[in-house]
Amino acid sequence: MYRSLMGAAMAALMTLSGAAMAQDAYPNRPVRLIVPQSAGSGGDVVARMLGDKLSQELGQSVVVDNRAGANGIIGTSFVAKQPADGYTLLLTGVSQVSFNQHLYKSLPYDPQKDFTFIAPVVDTPFVLVTSKASGITSMAQFIEKAKAKPGGLTFGSAGVGNSTHLAMEMLADKAGIKLTHAAYKGSGPALTGVIAGEVDAMVSVVGSALPQITGGNVVPVAIVGQKRAKELPNVPTVKEAGLDVPVMPGWYALLGPANMDAKVVARLNASVQAFLSDPQVKSKLASLYLEPLAGSAEAIKQRAVTDAKVCGEFIKRRGIQNS
């Protein structure tokens, strides 16, 4: 009996020791970085930049794996089911961890319970643009025209519940106007719809809209953020234009499955901070109109909770639902 107990104790110690050594040796094989968006999307571009830096920092290859679909649910739920060993990571946006639980009656993951938050990565400002055909060049004109014919003005978005949709709904709610929504399959097609005059307006990320603004294809009306965009110094913020609306978050963060080892999380967070402080990375992000978002794992987790509360209350009040 004594020998059996001693044998079991030794086996347990060896198991714990082996687990500790495995974590200390992390990583000892390639890492997968899941992106719940299609290749070429904003999240994909950031993921590939981050993956290159993580490969250097970790001494292992980092393979970007695109698993797009269902407003990011496919890729996000896949990561939730993976082992919490640090070899499957997720670069995801605010929609997947702060909005989706309020938009879908049945979501195959719990944003707070099924993931380990590792690090914030980047944030992006938004801008309200209008079609040249609409003749709208200011927020005052936008509101005036919408009030003159409720539901007459149309706006495009990347889909129901997407940041580009919720931001416009918040603007309309605060202004007391009614707009007609046209959901496109992505931000690119929605912006193309504005250029073609299929819809009158949309809220777009600055990085996507700026080439069309400078090319004279769409008209910038207001920055949907706390401060003016340095690339568009003459375009006022929505607040400066008279509407005090919550700032629509546009951040991306690095997550992993729930219950990851704290040492692995710390190492990955440090690698992300190295990525964000690299001068070449800073320059590249600036060219994409993305803002570095350095910070701790706890900070981005709390931000996800706050954004979920603010936007969740709005989604519930407006009765916005996705299938």
N, C-alpha and C positions, 0 to 999 in steps of 0.2 A: 504493500500500500504506500509506504513511504517513498519507495523508489518510483512508483507511478506518479506520485505528486511532484517529486523532484523533476522527473522527466517532463511532465506537463509544464512546470514552471520554467525549465530551461528552454523548452520549445517556444513558450510565449515570449521570453526574453530575446531569443534569437529572431523571432518574427518582428518584434518591436525594433530591435537593432537593425534588422534588414530594411525595415520601412524608413528608419531615420537615415540610413546610409543612402537609400534610394533618393530621398528628398535632398540630402546634401549633394548628391551627384547630379541633381537636376540641372539641365536636361541631358540625357544621354542618348536621345534619338530625336528625329525630326518632330516639329510641332505643327499642328494644323491650326490655321486661323480662318474661322468660318465668317463669311460675310453674307448676311441675309438679303443681299441686293445683287443685281445683275452686274456682269463685267462692264466696266466703263462708267459706272455710277459714281457719285461722290464718295460713298462709303468704300467702294472698291479701290478707288485711287488712293485714299488715305491708308487703307489696309495694305496695299502693296508697298507704299513708302515705309509704313511701320514694320512690315514683315522683313524688309531688307535690313533695317536697323536692328531689329530683334535678333536676326541671324548673326549679325556681327557681335552683339552684346552677349548672346547665349552660347555662341560657338556651335550652333546647330541650324540646319536649314529650317525655314518657316514657310510652309506651303499654304498659299491663299486658296480657299475653297469656297466658291460662290454657290449658295443655296438660296436662291431668290424665290419669292412667291408669297401670296396671302399677306401682304403688308408686313413682311419680315417674319411671319410666324413659322414658316417651314424651317428656316435656318436656325432661328432662335430656339425653337422647341427641340431641334436635333441636339444642340449643345447641352441643353438641360438634362438630357438622358445619358450623357457621356461620363466616363470615370473622372473623378475630381483629382487627376494626377498632374494637371498642368500641360498636358499634351494636346488638348483640344480647347481652343480659346475662341472668343466671339468678339468681333468688332461690330457693335450695334448702335443704333440711334435711339434718341429719346422716345420715338414713337413706340418701339418694341417694349420698352420697360416702364413707360409712364402713361401711355395713352391706350394701348391695346386692351388692357384689362377692363377699361370702361366702354370700349367700343364693341366688344364681342361678348355675347351671352355665354359662350363656352370657349375658354382659352386653354390650350394644352400645356400651359406652364404658369407658374406663379412668379412674377418678376422679382419679388423680394426673397422668397423661400428657395427657389430653384437655381439661384446663381450666386457666385462669389464676385463681388465688385472689385476690380483690380486697380483701374486708373482712368481718369478722364483723359481725353486725347485732344479733340478740337471742338470748336464751336463755330457757328456760321450765322451772320446776320441775314435778315430778309428785307426785301424791298417790294413795295406795291407798284406794279407797272400797268399801264393801260395801252390799248391798241391805238394806233394813229387814227384808225377809222372812227373811234369813239369821240375824238375831239377833246377828251378830258386831259387836262394838264396840271390839275391841283386837287388836293383833298376836298377843298370847298366845292369845286365843280363836281367831283365824284358824288359827294353827298347830296348836293342840290339836284343832280340828274336822277339819282336813285329815289329821292323823295317825290320827285315830280311824276314818276311812273314806277310804283312799287313792283318789284319783280322784273322790271324791264331791263335792268342791267344784268349782264351775265359775267360769271367768273369761272376760270378753269382751275383745276388742282391736280395733284398727282394721285388723288383717290380719297375716298371717304375716310376721315380720321387722320389723314396725313397732316403734317405741320402746315403745309401750304393751304390745306382746307380749313383747319381750325383757326389759323391766323386770320383769314378773311372773315370767317364766321364771328370771331371776336370783334373785329372792326365794325362789322355790320350791326352787331348787337349793341355796341357802345354808341354808334351813330344813330341808332333807331331806324335803320333802313332795311329793306327786304331785297335780297339779290337772288338770282337764279344760278344754281351750281351745276357745272358740267365736269364730271369726273373723267379724267384721262388716265391712260395706263402709263403713268410716270410724269415727272416734272418736265422732261424734254418735250414730249408731245403737247403738254399743256401750254408751254411757252410758245411752241410753234402755232398753237391755236390762237394765241394773242396776236402774234405777228401777222397771221393770215386774216385776222378780224373775225374769226369764228366765235370768239368770246371777247368781252370788253376789257377784262382785266385778270390779273392773278397776283398772288403773293409768291415771289420766287426767292430762292437763295441768291444773294448778291453775285456770287461767282458765276452762276449760270446766266443771270440776266445782264451782267455788265457788258459783254461783247455785243449784245443786241441793243443795249442802250447807247453805247458809243457809236454803233453802226447806224443809229437813227431808226431802228426797226420797231422799238417800243418806247413809251414815254415813262420816265421815273416820276412817281408822284410823292412817295414818302418812304422813309426807312422805318421798317417795323423792328425797332430796337431801341436801346437806351441812348445811343449816341449816333451822330451822323457817320456815314461811311467815308473814310478818307479819300476813296476813289470817286465819291460823289458829294463833294463838299457843299454844293448848292442845293442839295435835296434835303428838306427838313425831315426830322423824325415825325412819327405819327403824333406824338405828344405835342411837339412844336406846332403841328398842323391843327391842334385842337382836340385830339382824342386821347384820353388817358386810359390806355388798354394795357393788360399784362404783356410783358415781353415774351414773345414766342421762342421757346428754347429750340436750338438746332444742333445740340451737341452729339458727339459720338464718344463712346467709352469702351474700354477693354474689360470683358467679363469672362468668367469661366464657370463650370458647373459648381453647384453648392458644395461647401465644406472642403475647399482647397486648403492645403497646408499653408500656414501663415508665412513660413520662410519662402515658399515659392511665390506667394503673392507679393512679398516684399521685393524679391529679386525682379519680378516682372514689372512692378511699379517703378523701380529704379531704372530699368531699361527704357521704359516709356519716358521718364524724365530726361534721360540722356538723349532720346530721340527728339524731344521738344526743344532741348537746349542747343542742338547741333545747328550751327550757322547756315549750312546748306539746306537743312530741313526748314528752318525758319523762312529762308528766302523762297523755297518752293511753295510752302504753305501760303505765304503772302501773295505769290503769283496766282494762287487758286482762290484767294480771298477767304482763306480759312484762318481762324484765330487759334493759336496754341492754348490749350486749357490744362495747365499743369495743376497737380493736386493729389491728394491722398485717396485711398480706396474708400475710406469712410465719407470723405467729402462728396464724392460723386454718388455714393449710395444715398446720402441724405438729400442731395439735389434731385435725384430721381423720385424720392418720396414727395418732396415739395412740389415738383412739377406735376406729379400724378394727382396730387390733391387739388391744385389750382385748376388744371385742365379737366380733371375728372368731374369736378363740380359743374363746370361749364358744359361739358358733354352731356351730363345727366339732365341739367336744366333745359338744354336745347333739344334733348331727345335724339341725339345723333347716334346712329347704330350702323354697324357693318354686318354683313351676312356671314 
